Amino acid sequence: MKKLLALILVICSLSSVCVYAEGSAEEKIEALKKYHIVSCYEDGNFYPEKNITRAEFCKLISAMLGENDPKPTVNSYYFKDVPKDFWANPYITYCRNLGLVNGVYETEKLYAVVVDENGNETDKEELFLRDDFNELHGTNAGTPPNLFAPNDFITLRDALKIIVNALGYEPMAIKEGGYPNGYIAAAERIGIIKSRYGDTTEYLTREGAAEIIYDALSVPLMTENKTENSVEYIIMDGSDGVELKTLYNTYFEKYDK
């Protein structure tokens, strides 16, 4: 796939021309637009330097997995702050049903952005870890609000966790220590992140999201083979009689023919 980059034009099309900041990953962004994974804003700009939200990232992940138009399910109102009519509900629900995303309280203490009906930030609602919540409100108080915080920006480490799991490498990440360092280590091992990314607690930009998603497309998928007494994990890398299977040759290679 990398050899094909030289053939990709640095424009989207006559009807939709992306405008990039100098020094951005233009070729990867162009390839992802060709594959219908990313797109420009209505004004024709890609704005690579802008941070990407959790909702927007779920949309990219859905497209990366070949699902640009996920259908509503019985669990389409899973998160309290992701109503059925929220634009990203299908993508968030799709990722949730695959086990790729969690509610914010399930992993760490965060502040969920409160937005008005027009999507403008108005306030922040403090969330609590399960133990903190029960300590404050009684051991039988249950769980804190089931929120996703879709309009919050996503950090690099959270994005890597989603992609590593989407590629099937969760067992490797858990073996390496789990969240967050195990997922970072797994992402480095399979080649979707390099040391140049620096602090993984920082927010991910649109350009950064495009880069790691593009690199993820060519990573051999890891699949699970269960038997009665064991579980075997197979990396589909085309060696030793194993099929070569990536997201690229599964969903996107057709766009380069």
Secondary structure, 3 states (H helix, E strand, C coil): CHHHHHHCCCCCCCCCCCECCCCCCHHHHHHHHHCCCCCCCCCCECCCCCECEHHHHHHHHHHHCCCCCCCCCCCCCCCCCCCCCCCCHHHHHHHHHCCCCCCHHHCCCCEEEEECCCCCEEEEEECCCHHHHHHHHCCCCCCCCCCCCCCCECEHHHHHHHHHHHCCCHHHHHHCCCCCHHHHHHHHHHCCCCHHHCCCCCECEHHHHHHHHHHHHCCCCEEEEECCCCEEEEECECCCCCCECCHHHHHHHHHHC
